[in-house]
């Protein structure tokens, strides 16, 4: 730290430094880091030693939990920053140090990134399994060395095999290859093999490798490196792997096997990808195009904004695996690797948005398969003021097709009309633009059910849990009024707190907004208190094997009366605990023989140097700094705690009748209502005004969208996630949509379009909240014409109405005449795979 530089400035400067390849950065839990920064900003109590226990999955190998979000669950700090913090505050234990290296990823655009999750390695040797953690920047040579050291193979000749499927292994030979660049996965199952007693190798693993001869030619092709996996052109047959795949597809389809009913293994937060892929896989015309190899003739390797055909080839290969019918699930590792190279935002293993993946994939496939090799320049007609709509729309569509012509435009592209009306001069501007999917808003659910506990002043009453309905956008006072109604406790006697396990994280003022309550991270509790009286919050704790306090049980709230004796305070404290503490009033009077000691602590449980008992035996609640004591900890002897303290009784929760009977009013809306809202006329706000060429000024014009041309495959994105500067939320409103006979005729302005009706083919579902959750797909299989749930590697049958739920996120419809004639069922499976 520079001379004269503040600690806060030093921390911020070091955290904002550039990444350098090979540098080590450290992971710190946001729980501790927030406390630390609060202590700097407000000169409050010290945060205590660094503690990462809430973000660690396997402390012994420094493995962090899945689905952690940077700057929400954790922060990265560089090595010099970590060293400074450790020297000043210490750490809870050795597992707290979670160092991660900066590595390089991406084949087309090289980028630096801190390796949060690393690569988990499962090593197996002669029935013994060991789990280790390596970095994405480590090499196969380091992996082989790790295997040798773990299993003490110094004097033995050994080979390491990567387990791809239950009976499929690939030998790891090239020691200089980087794990991330050759195998974009965060979990590798490896088997270590030594020679048999007769000095030969077993053929258990090598025989499976020979089945995939392509993998023997170049180790980089196994793992999806920058080397083109499809070096042979389509004119030469597509290569050994394509010939073998075509044979497998033809054989599987001829047997009428469970084609398409194949799961996709989760490679680590890849459910968002799997759900979109399964829905696209069950679009009959698209899948037939890929498994018949028709796409190979249309690959456009010269498109400067394409991916040289790599994305289309990887997608085609994956579709063949899904429809070959030889396995119940496949691992889409190669596709994931190619996807990460083409779109670095999808290269890692953080949870992503399925709709964003779908949009990129369709656009990427379009550019890889665009039949237009030289895109002409098109002059844009501004407004079509004097042109009939039908003529202007056709002209715009023809211009679009002059630059965009692929299987994706054939199936997924539609057209809408955007109309702008100037409020002053009445000038009308009409623009006809293409769309690949519709993103429609979902009305916000107005009510929310919340769970809140009350801890009473009455020592004979157990902690009670309630459920109340509150406005989603209300104030905390609305919540308190609702609790007063069901509990009978006056709002003036309520202290609402955010709780973290057995400690109070913060007190929530009644003037706060309900959306600011962090319910996903903390639970809510109301402490009964005397109105307008200062309180002391009391924790229960014990010292574990370290000197740091471990908290348990329910906190208490005591009135801070400075005129009472220390002994009287202890007695009143006991009276609040007598339901679960086995002591007598006479034994409490002897404070020297208590089974616990009373310590003054800060909000985070760190002991402070202050004695509650002054030299006259009175209660002393004023600290040397002049501040009032706010937190106490009753530190119990771990060896005798259970003799006096009944944890089960303390933790007992009584459920009020409202807990079972309270429900928010069901909020439903139809898909047609969402589309009507999409097409509804609106007035532009001041931040989004339109420049009127007639008035030559920006105007708050009225804008209206209308559907003009409908695609063969209609994709509808239900916008369930809402964001603002201060908060994020998911809308759980149930949108009811039809399984068949979806008609958009009343929203269609083109007279040329006939009566088009759609059938539902698939739904991407999202469960949980923002920044995580889980994705599944519910699809009408193009193979057996029945509904199935695709949940990562698991596929199970379901009823059709299973697809309609508040979790529906992206809908896939096909025209009914297309769906009725292009399915793969009833013996009509595509056979043109040669």
Steps between C-alpha positions, in 0.01 A plus 500: 500500500638839398592754763198712588262274307181403683417133548178534300686662210767227505239222488308665215814575297637148525163341415476713185840398363528324164511122479833338408532143383609271785432750781326371812184666629319398818132438563337668802142445614281809455361438848839581653600758237179700550568511874857607430402789274229607740762524775716721272222730385328552834791446738297221660613182675766279344377222267693218668716241320436423134241221475413326170304212651171611341635474142710182529367166377804284582739695724765228487565572129381865505202419278236772495125451476322496165308799360689766698473852360790744507436814709186336642630182665874569481767745384842450342804677648859487367782337695637822656152593621447153648836511677415837654160381625638176645779681687250745649195278571618139479293207373264256668699199376734391222208411269409868487779569248340436159753603235407497131721558196438723200472289184450564130197378306341535158652395168392790282513778759744426781379629836624484858278378780536398864440127541234486774382141483808330358482148359384225733692178442365161606794259495437125518765230541435136590170579674633801691348840415651839587361845418737786425472856368718637221509828312366551149847622403668177617625244247443130437859450614412650838191278515713190434748613768213550744378145434851360554541681833152419631534127438881473561580373149863616491638158402215394272416560137150646481244651266218747574168463323217752478161339551256652248210255530453181708698293246688765311854613595757727339867485597655829619839515326594852396657636819523863384130540417313740730194354670274795414600525136456131423212407724251768602361323804524546876472132596730233358464131584841339456615140538865414571628173354824309566632196314380151581724251684614357165629843398230576242220753489139399545275564199212611725553867421691494172232291326237770558737765366533316168127532441557872447791495257478873445608556858823304443611724214536816700450536874383858453196382301382304802459807708386760248812711463542768237595228249205455264334174596353470151807539281346309210259690282142388450591403144739237632247336724533706815778299667510167688297627794222634278483173303483301823240734643283481190511122520400508869213740428369292211521179703333654805214660307433181308459316832242762611688530832461771763645757262505850646413384852860552608607718790788749505742459787548810713862609456469755780220759488417404140129431553428834326667361187346153522144631526530716187670221305229249587226736381680566171568128461126436496431742216454229231601692188812649661621170644435311175711761321798427728484123548460451123826693445318746274667781697850401380426623148396842631789578734635846426861508617564840339242694699707758696244514780453123511700231680651332191234231533631372834182575692277337239720190488507469879123541518446246223728251673310545828162451330624172356606386847156585637322315221728197463314331786804314640518668839264640762712816531799668338751757620497805266864584576612563145200719426560694822863551405411631152226719645750656742742576219230657284343693788738562794207604720400131505851361547494474878281302734292769661126467464378681187168600348349229281324748274823691436671171412214407265514841329877479447483140380233567238682811380832314493352208306347747257833667430679164464233380255424825320459423130597860417877512451520865393251720681390798289467847647133594548377859529256529786168664410421753771139467601326369182287815518346476152510121451218255565569280802482177300753628247733647765487180705582278202781732394649493852471120511665461160786725613536294817518178296765648272736504800355221714400164358541181704305220661462733801339777293282236331366377833539767767488843338182707495427867444336778697395856423613785723291815470596840645258794506624853565268674750551844339514465122326159477782358288484119491809285467468127434792260516477128416764298684567125539482315832624159607301481825252712691591630846175580679460654844331313785295714740646513847334305777379759748513293820762291672479249786770553763608288795588681825577369849423673828716456811291609797586674825284240678752225590230232487419564133701321234617670184198521269498495120243689293415547136356828381411649163660838423519729198807419294588867463392622846688619806618306802219667694252307282663180618482607865131587467433158348687333788306704756176374349589129527707507822335767713841656570494877461736644241653731763626189680659347188867502404543343153842345434678318221645185655805300404486161672508586872607864477332826401636632171312830503196683636253602229336844540126520436559765231700263277362352181396135509703429187817600690459211746759231418278197556702272276804546721348554846183396683266750664424516871305745716617544858241623746631796697380778729415809293764773473743326735866428411571130468793261526513207259621180665660206313576146614846371410775258585868477416586216265845363431612850409471813710215633288138491612246264345139617534192288561139529616273805480623851587322699771414868538544649848414846626815702574427644845815657635378550860466131590767284661697254293357208701142619438578520128625139502185388679276681250706344223442154643125565528493554124674164447337284768298301244814337363776571759509264799605725786339632816468859611720427801781359286468796261564737792851356532645650186839340555355149456298561184549250215553792262693825496354830381709680239447832327528446124440700184235430238711223349571322828856628548581548870548859623708618798225615735369367831124506564553502876656816647696522824178551699327195353267703281418438135729708280360536146706805398830421332816709522424647157171631632300254289234282659551124516284348224608135487579236759603141461435229757804277447420146615752231588477251214556209740210588731266691268264209435466441873339841549380611157224308315568587137193316372262701717678825417472433126136390513283691255123514533315554174211741514185406309589766243803290402279236340209707375658815356535522124539789263210542266559298186609728221452366151518650155469356153770494236268698277490776764882511503512533120231767512717691748795453261297657216344772714556861397728694733638852528879521502651644818740794512804269501393324181359772274475470121651750257222620271650584158210735425518701826877456511483446877480215749140415589322276747333310220245224543635160400317183404624157396293266283575150378518481122656170393501190722781241496464124473653463847376762747720555806349708782718623787306581819693783668485379860807681628475867591789726595559843641805678639424381854332163464432198283196278505333207327133518401318177591167579330341197334469558125240268347578398143335247267650165404335519157315752285699804608379776272653847469262615230358791698851640546592445134461801273594336170202401289713260297558261791251214526350364819816367666479280808785369713566193711725508806820295457712597800535718808813614682420515874689701760472417869639718777617859513741723313867420469442128537207264507455204269382453141309205354317442173156352438467383140265322264749248367546492125582132548195350672259797489464492880587755768819461702694693764869548421684573827871495415586131456155376607210458260155399622152494349237749615155627416457788256370740766832463685639758258267775630641638826628824657851378411442511122761734354543438125228346279562322168208469258485349152229548241248224541520386141878478544470313828238264360714397202863538608518297818719191521236271651280228353771360277564830320851546636750668265715249321694727264815485710741379239 
